[in-house]
Amino acid sequence: MLKVQEIRELIKLIDHSQIDEFSYEANGTKVSMKKSGGQVVTEVPTPEEVSTPKAEAVKEQTSQPKQDAGNVEDAKEEPVSKTEFDKEITSPMVGTFYKSPSPDQDAYVKVGDKVKEDSIVCIVEAMKLFNEIEAEATGEVVEILAEDGELIEYGQPLFRVKTS
């Protein structure tokens, strides 16, 4: 089932695109959107059964690489890094993560860089739209959790910041 925030993001993306009609169906939930007079009209039927398999799948996906890696050092470093940050910058949408504005340019931020709330830290491409993601915190980037060109999920942590 889609969350309200995900539906809002879809509406925003459709509204700013040249798409006139959009339909999505998964797990018994169907979302249809049509532009009518320049506005997005959304229909979301209520599913018969409310479940959260998507949230569980996201938890499994984000924890699997560390478990499957079999690297004992990575497992030991995980608790240490948690004490070194106060805020995680998460993805507001599903899309493709890009650390720089274009392949031939430097990354927006690197580990050790200072950021402000309005600092752009990356781009998430969704439906051919490039969305600049802001830090929403003031501090120092202590960890980058996504790789350039990686497909990311809604709510997936992208950066860890030690706030100041």
N, C-alpha and C positions, 0 to 999 in steps of 0.2 A: 504494500500500500504506500502510495506517495505521501510524504509529509507536506504540511501546509507551506513550509519554506521552499520545498522543491517545486511545488505548483506555482508559487509566486515567481521563482526564478524562470520557470518555463514561460510564464505569461510575459515577463519582462523581455526574455530573449525573442519570443515570437513578435512582440510589439515593436521591437527595434529591428526586426529583420524584414525581408521582402516576402516572407512566407505568408500566404493567405489562409492556409488551413493546415492543422497539425492534429494527428491522432496517435495515442499511445495506449497499449494494453498490456498488462502484466498481472499475474496472480489474481485474476478475477476483477481487477479494477481497470476501468477504461476512462481515459481523459481525451476529450476532443476540444479543439480550439479553432475558432474561425474569426477572422477579422471582419468586422461589420462597421462600415463607416469610419475606418481608422482606429477602432477600438477592438480589443480582444474580448471575445465572448467565450467563457469557459463552462463546460459541463463536466461535473465529476459525480457519477453515481456512487452511492454509498455501497461498499462491499458488504457481503453477507457475513463474512468472518474477518475479524480484526486480528492480524498477527504481525509480528515484526521480524520476518526472516531476513529482510534486507539489512537491518541493524546487526543481526547475528552474523551475517555473511561478511559485513564490513569488518567486524571484530576479528573474525577468522582470517580474513585476507591480510589485515594489518599485523597480526601476530604470527602468521605462518612463516614469513621469510626469516625471522629471528629463530624460530624453532627448527626449521628445516636446514638452516645453515650449518648446524652442528658445531659451531665455533664457540668454545667454552669462554673465550675472552669476551665476545659480544654479549653473552648472557651475564657475565660479571659486570660489564660496563653499564648495562641498562639501569640498575638502581642508582649508580653514581650520577649519571647524566640527569636523572629525574630531580636531584637536589640542586642542580645547577641552572634550572630555568623556572620561571614563574608563569609563563604564558605560552600557549601553543597557538600558532596561526593556522587555522584550518581552512579547507576549501569550502567555499559557499555553494559549490555546484560540481556536478560530474563533468569531466572534460580531460584535456591534455595539459600537463604542466610544462611550462617553459620558464627557464630561469633568466632569460634575456629577451629584449625586444625583437632581436633577429639573430640568426645563427652567427653572423659576423661581428656581433657586438658583445661587450662584456656582460656578465650577469648583473642583475639589479643589486643583489646583495651576496656577500660571502660570509663565512663564519668569521666572527670578530667585528663585523661592521655594525655601526650604530644606526638605529632606525628611530623614526618618530612615528606618531600615529598615522600620519598621512603619507608616509614613505611607501612607494610601490616596491613590493618584494618579488613579484613574479607575475606571469600571465597565465590564465587558464582559458584555453580555447574550448568553446562549447558551441556546436552548431555553426561553425565557421565564423563565430564572433570571438574576438580576443578581449578578454575581460582582465583589466589590471586589478590585482589584489593588493590591498593596503595592509600595513602591519597592524594597525589598530592598537598598538602599544608602543611605548617609548622605552628603548633599552638596547641591548646588544644581542645580535644573532649568535646563538651558541651551537645550533645544529640545524642542518638542512636535511629533511627527511624524504624528499622526493627527488627522483632523477629527471634530468631534462628529457622531455618527450614521453614521460610515463603517463599512463592513463590513471586518473585519480577519481576517487569517490567523493560524494557529498559528505562533509564533516571530517574528512581524512586530514590528520595533522600534516602540515607541510614544513613548518619551521618551529623551532623552539627559541624563545627570547628570554633573556635575563633582564627583567625590568629594572629601571633606575628611578 
